[in-house]
């Protein structure tokens, strides 16, 4: 999946296309089955709802994928989402213009990413550890700032955004496209994208070839932090509150989406479209389970099992080629 | 298992002089190389048998076959009169064949005692008898005359002390046949003496020792017999009293110089780089000059400081003293980035660890240093990327199905061509090749040497590091000999004999004749 831009040998390319299609096929199959099995799935209301649900994780999964391609992991994105809802809520309620509030919130995400880069590059901490630390600390800081309460956002315009539709498609889903297109170009058609892969494949070889490895690592975590803060803004718009406990387990869903989409946790293998499809597969599972009245406790179990099955078959396919 | 039985009832002392292990046409082929040509050799019980040879002569292959790390291609290994398969390390250990490796392969985070009994822990009701094991280990260590505590973490000891522990560990396992692979590479003289004492004592107990070393004086100090390997062939075996180091050296390197060394002489141009008394970790006071159109060879044993010198020149490590002059001006090289910007290129020693992104496509590996050039405002020009890659693949004759194939799918020689080739398009002025032909076949070697000429003809300078004497001897316009972090001799193109150069690289105390300082 890693090398769209450099046409791979034919069989591999076909395989890549096939794999992308298979995931997409799986998603479409699920939709068809659900449309037949339940009367409420194929309704405008449900589809827009599904797109909204899936959008947030999809954007997170893209940032997460950048990090995983370098051989790292970002466990903090869920916490950043919750924290960002608090920041943007506080700023809007303090009377700041919405666009300034959003911009500052995004910068907070960038700062958190910078901190991760600092911890990994300068302090030599494993990515797992530094982002785990941020994950718990950010929630704590958010709770301290809000005293554990939710902050209602008093801006209707801000909240209206998440309900809005363009060409019948929710704004939130347009945001996925807004992120995905530049992300695709960045990963597959710029030299920094190449550097992400090279660092994940062999950091030493990359360094000896003149790649600025520390800067590449910083970049990956900054992008992940930025996208997580962006998701926080979108979530705040959707639920109309700032609450530091929001976005619980989002990091795991983002990682799962990325892995379902063909990203290798060992680094150097990944794409943009894979995680996007992966995240909508996850959302569809949840949505479908709700519609089919599956016990929510079972939903978690099923999601877990499906992750194992999908990634196992992906692994088989890779080895088989 | 059998090993336990042997430990409980140690065999009676072996009568000295009896053959304990016999190699009958033992042979190993890898795809593309014939690492060990059929070897016939008999080891006598209780002898210390030294094996010498250059890097790549087949010594490590022989060890790997004897310790069951790798399967042999053909031939027989006869252990105490019975043919043995020696298919796994476990099987070798069960027979009583053990090895002490140059690099310590023990667990740094366990105690000395924990390491000594690793895999054979003393436990009661499933609980480790820690105190008993420490006591037992201490008894063994004291018995060997090592002044080392058994309760400390192995990682807290020096590498040399760890090596002693590794040796001690091998002795407590019912060992009858013990292989030492350059055990003194990291030892101080005192530690080496302790080790020699241990080796002699094992010999006294009837254990057969294979001792592999580059250091002639150790061979003459310890061994009863010595065998010489060259290019995978056993050249001969001598009783130690009936040979001398001149003869051994001659046996080691006396080969026909194949027609693979393609040497063109260019008139040297302007000085590209000059180091003035450069010192750093692992080397000191090294002054060399590289001019356009010349190859400067750095010869020495592994660990002599050559790699450390060039990686410091390349900005990987900080220098501690001295100057680097680049095209006549003093420069600070604080990172690889600086070095590459100046116009240096390094093809590192270990292509798997340092040279290649194995799970990325060939094209990406080739273009990695030049992405800056073939992209505009970050955006990579796809057509240029393909064109550059295809040109490199054609110029270097890299055998790959397509430019999109993963680097890991190529053979070693073709991988090495990528490691070297990726710098050609970069347009560097100074090329540093660290062991560029390790593990590549003769044909690829010749191609790589021809590449050198191409580079030189374009006005570049080359630093060539090699542990393989003929390579630097036949190619270098100036040949510097390194020993223990110091530049000990300098020669012109083929102005010294192999024997002199090898002597300078090996000699511990006395200088051999012929080399000027």
Interface residues (C-beta under 8 A of the other chain):
Chain A: X2 X3 X5 X6 X7 X8 X9 X10 X12 X13 X185 X189 X190 X191 X192 X194 X195 X197 X198 X201 X202 X204 X205 X206 X207 X208 X209 X210 X211 X212 X268 X269
Chain B: X314 X316 X336 X337 X340 X341 X346 X348 X353 X354 X355 X356 X357 X358 X359 X360 X361 X363 X364 X367 X368 X369 X371 X372 X375 X378 X379 X380 X382 X385 X386 X389 X401 X402 X403 X404 X405 X422
